């Protein structure tokens, strides 16, 4: 039976590379995108490599598109094997300091990075439960690790930005709680830290490639039966090992 993966925010950057890499492993990849035209172009590019890729109109802040995506997957595939909650946005007022951050910015960032993940995951859980070994990957960040950003000797101690880092901290807790709830099921839930990758999200200022970041999600999406659940895993640059991936503290 076909193994199916849904990746949100898959029309570019890390999401696109995640779809391409999972497709190269033989999965049917459903590439979620808010922009239907951009999604179709991205899916066509992945199909050019021989992958079964389909564009799915999906805005995680719009429940109607979530419901439509769930209905499509149920009708065409009957189950979902992998969910990669990759879509995310950055929002910042001024230099991002808490004292300069508006509630409007906080709400906008949380709608996508936090509430959208919960809405989509809950809508798709019935389909994930039907898979023999389902995997949920929430794309988080080292910026959401309280241990990392409060380490006086670490490279991110300077950070005072509020909206994006705190949204990823919330996502880490969401990951841990879903993993606890689903501990006795066939579903593993983990958070991915792609690291500082050059993408549109940061004006391509990162020092890792989008493919390097995507490989973190792919690793967690293809964990074996004895693999972990409920961890933050990925780039270890922020804890002193720029060339390695591994587990980070929450």
C-alpha positions as CSV (number, residue, x, y, z in Angstrom):
1,X,0.0,0.0,0.0
2,X,1.2,3.5,-0.8
3,X,3.0,5.3,2.0
4,X,1.7,8.9,2.1
5,X,3.2,12.0,3.6
6,X,1.7,15.5,4.0
7,X,4.1,18.4,4.4
8,X,2.8,21.9,5.1
9,X,4.5,24.9,3.6
10,X,6.0,22.6,1.0
11,X,6.1,25.0,-2.0
12,X,9.6,26.3,-1.0
13,X,12.5,26.0,1.3
14,X,12.8,23.3,3.9
15,X,9.3,22.1,3.2
16,X,10.0,21.7,-0.5
17,X,13.2,19.8,0.2
18,X,11.4,17.6,2.7
19,X,8.8,16.6,0.1
20,X,11.6,15.9,-2.5
21,X,13.6,13.7,-0.1
22,X,10.6,11.8,1.2
23,X,9.4,11.3,-2.3
24,X,12.9,9.9,-3.2
25,X,12.2,7.3,-0.6
26,X,9.2,6.1,-2.5
27,X,6.5,8.0,-0.6
28,X,3.6,9.8,-2.2
29,X,4.0,13.4,-1.1
30,X,1.2,15.8,-0.6
31,X,2.6,19.3,-0.7
32,X,0.5,21.7,1.3
33,X,0.6,25.3,0.2
34,X,-1.4,28.5,0.9
35,X,-0.8,29.6,-2.7
36,X,-2.4,27.1,-5.1
37,X,-0.3,28.2,-8.1
38,X,3.0,28.1,-6.2
39,X,2.0,24.7,-4.9
40,X,1.3,23.3,-8.4
41,X,4.7,24.6,-9.6
42,X,6.5,23.0,-6.7
43,X,4.7,19.7,-7.1
44,X,5.6,19.7,-10.8
45,X,9.2,20.3,-10.0
46,X,9.2,17.3,-7.6
47,X,7.4,15.1,-10.1
48,X,10.1,15.9,-12.7
49,X,12.4,13.7,-10.5
50,X,10.0,10.8,-10.8
51,X,8.2,11.4,-7.5
52,X,4.5,10.9,-7.0
53,X,3.8,14.5,-5.7
54,X,0.5,16.3,-5.5
55,X,-0.3,19.9,-4.5
56,X,-2.8,20.4,-1.8
57,X,-4.3,23.8,-1.1
58,X,-3.8,24.2,2.6
59,X,-3.6,27.2,4.9
60,X,-3.2,26.0,8.5
61,X,-5.0,29.2,9.8
62,X,-8.1,28.3,7.7
63,X,-10.1,25.4,9.1
64,X,-12.0,25.0,5.8
65,X,-8.8,24.1,4.0
66,X,-7.8,21.8,6.8
67,X,-11.1,20.0,6.6
68,X,-10.8,19.8,2.8
69,X,-7.3,18.3,3.0
70,X,-8.4,15.7,5.6
71,X,-11.4,14.7,3.4
72,X,-9.1,14.4,0.3
73,X,-6.6,12.2,2.1
74,X,-9.4,10.0,3.6
75,X,-11.1,9.6,0.2
76,X,-8.0,8.9,-1.9
77,X,-5.7,7.1,0.5
78,X,-7.7,6.0,3.5
79,X,-4.9,6.8,5.9
80,X,-1.9,9.1,6.5
81,X,1.6,7.8,7.3
82,X,3.6,11.0,7.9
83,X,2.6,14.5,8.9
84,X,5.3,17.2,8.7
85,X,4.0,20.4,10.3
86,X,6.6,22.5,8.5
87,X,4.7,25.8,7.8
88,X,5.9,28.7,9.9
89,X,6.2,32.4,9.9
90,X,8.4,35.1,11.6
91,X,6.9,38.2,13.0
92,X,8.8,41.0,14.7
93,X,8.1,44.6,15.8
94,X,11.2,46.7,15.8
95,X,14.1,44.6,16.9
96,X,11.8,42.0,18.4
97,X,12.3,42.8,22.1
98,X,9.3,41.9,24.3
99,X,8.7,45.5,25.2
100,X,8.3,46.4,21.5
101,X,6.2,43.4,20.5
102,X,2.5,44.0,19.8
103,X,-0.3,41.5,20.6
104,X,-1.2,41.6,16.9
105,X,2.2,40.2,16.0
106,X,2.0,37.6,18.7
107,X,-1.4,36.5,17.5
108,X,-0.4,36.3,13.9
109,X,2.7,34.2,14.6
110,X,0.9,31.9,17.0
111,X,-2.0,31.4,14.5
112,X,0.4,29.6,12.1
113,X,3.2,28.3,14.3
114,X,1.1,27.0,17.2
115,X,-2.7,27.0,16.7
116,X,-2.4,25.8,13.1
117,X,-0.3,22.8,14.1
118,X,-2.9,21.8,16.7
119,X,-5.8,22.3,14.3
120,X,-4.2,20.2,11.5
121,X,-2.9,17.5,13.7
122,X,-6.2,17.0,15.4
123,X,-8.0,16.8,12.1
124,X,-5.6,14.2,10.7
125,X,-5.1,12.0,13.8
126,X,-7.9,9.6,12.8
127,X,-6.1,9.0,9.5
128,X,-2.7,8.7,11.2
129,X,-4.1,6.1,13.6
130,X,-5.0,3.9,10.6
131,X,-1.3,3.7,9.5
132,X,0.9,0.9,10.7
133,X,3.7,3.2,11.9
134,X,2.7,6.9,11.7
135,X,5.1,9.7,12.3
136,X,4.3,13.4,13.2
137,X,7.2,15.8,12.8
138,X,6.8,19.4,14.1
139,X,9.4,21.7,12.7
140,X,10.6,23.7,15.6
141,X,13.9,25.5,16.3
142,X,16.8,25.8,18.6
143,X,15.4,29.3,19.3
144,X,12.5,27.6,21.1
145,X,14.8,25.7,23.5
146,X,14.9,27.6,26.8
147,X,18.1,25.7,27.7
148,X,19.8,26.9,24.6
149,X,18.8,30.6,24.6
150,X,19.5,31.1,28.3
151,X,22.9,29.6,28.2
152,X,25.3,32.5,29.0
153,X,28.1,30.7,27.1
154,X,25.9,29.9,24.1
155,X,25.8,31.6,20.7
156,X,22.1,32.6,21.1
157,X,22.3,34.2,24.6
158,X,22.0,37.6,22.9
159,X,18.5,36.8,21.6
160,X,15.6,38.9,23.0
161,X,13.1,38.4,20.2
162,X,9.7,37.3,21.6
163,X,7.2,36.2,19.0
164,X,8.9,33.5,16.9
165,X,11.1,31.9,19.7
166,X,8.2,31.7,22.1
167,X,6.0,30.2,19.5
168,X,8.6,27.4,19.0
169,X,8.8,26.9,22.7
170,X,5.1,26.4,22.7
171,X,5.4,24.0,19.8
172,X,8.0,22.0,21.8
173,X,5.5,21.6,24.6
174,X,2.8,20.7,22.2
175,X,5.1,18.0,20.7
176,X,5.8,16.6,24.2
177,X,2.1,16.4,25.1
178,X,1.0,14.7,21.9
179,X,3.9,12.2,22.4
180,X,2.6,11.5,25.9
181,X,-1.0,11.0,24.8
182,X,0.0,8.8,21.9
183,X,2.8,6.8,23.7
184,X,0.9,3.5,23.6
185,X,-0.1,3.9,19.9
186,X,1.7,3.4,16.6
187,X,2.4,7.1,16.3
188,X,5.7,8.8,17.1
189,X,5.7,12.6,17.6
190,X,8.9,14.6,17.6
191,X,10.2,18.1,17.1
192,X,12.8,18.9,14.4
193,X,15.5,21.5,14.7
194,X,16.6,22.2,11.1
195,X,19.2,24.7,12.2
196,X,19.9,28.1,10.7
197,X,19.1,27.3,7.0
198,X,19.2,29.7,4.1
199,X,15.6,30.2,3.2
200,X,13.1,32.9,2.3
201,X,12.2,33.0,6.0
202,X,15.5,34.7,6.9
203,X,16.4,36.3,3.6
204,X,18.7,33.4,2.8
205,X,21.1,34.4,5.6
206,X,21.5,30.9,7.1
207,X,24.7,28.8,6.9
208,X,23.0,25.5,6.4
209,X,21.2,24.6,3.2
210,X,17.4,23.9,3.0
211,X,18.3,20.3,2.1
212,X,20.3,19.9,5.3
213,X,17.4,21.2,7.3
214,X,15.0,18.9,5.5
215,X,17.1,15.9,6.3
216,X,16.3,16.4,10.0
217,X,12.6,16.2,9.3
218,X,13.1,13.2,7.0
219,X,15.1,11.4,9.7
220,X,12.3,11.8,12.2
221,X,9.6,11.0,9.6
222,X,11.2,7.6,8.9
223,X,12.2,6.5,12.4
224,X,12.2,2.7,13.0
225,X,9.8,1.1,15.5
226,X,12.4,1.4,18.3
227,X,13.0,5.1,17.6
228,X,12.3,7.8,20.1
229,X,9.1,9.9,20.6
230,X,8.8,13.2,22.4
231,X,12.2,14.7,21.7
232,X,13.7,17.8,20.0
233,X,16.3,16.5,17.5
234,X,18.4,18.2,14.9
235,X,21.3,20.6,14.4
236,X,23.6,20.8,17.3
237,X,25.4,24.0,16.2
238,X,23.9,26.0,19.1
239,X,25.4,23.6,21.7
240,X,28.8,23.5,20.1
241,X,28.8,20.9,17.4
242,X,28.2,22.6,14.0
243,X,28.7,19.4,12.0
244,X,26.4,17.1,13.8
245,X,22.7,16.4,14.4
246,X,21.4,15.0,17.6
247,X,19.1,15.5,20.6
248,X,18.7,18.9,22.2
249,X,17.3,19.9,25.6
250,X,13.9,21.4,25.5
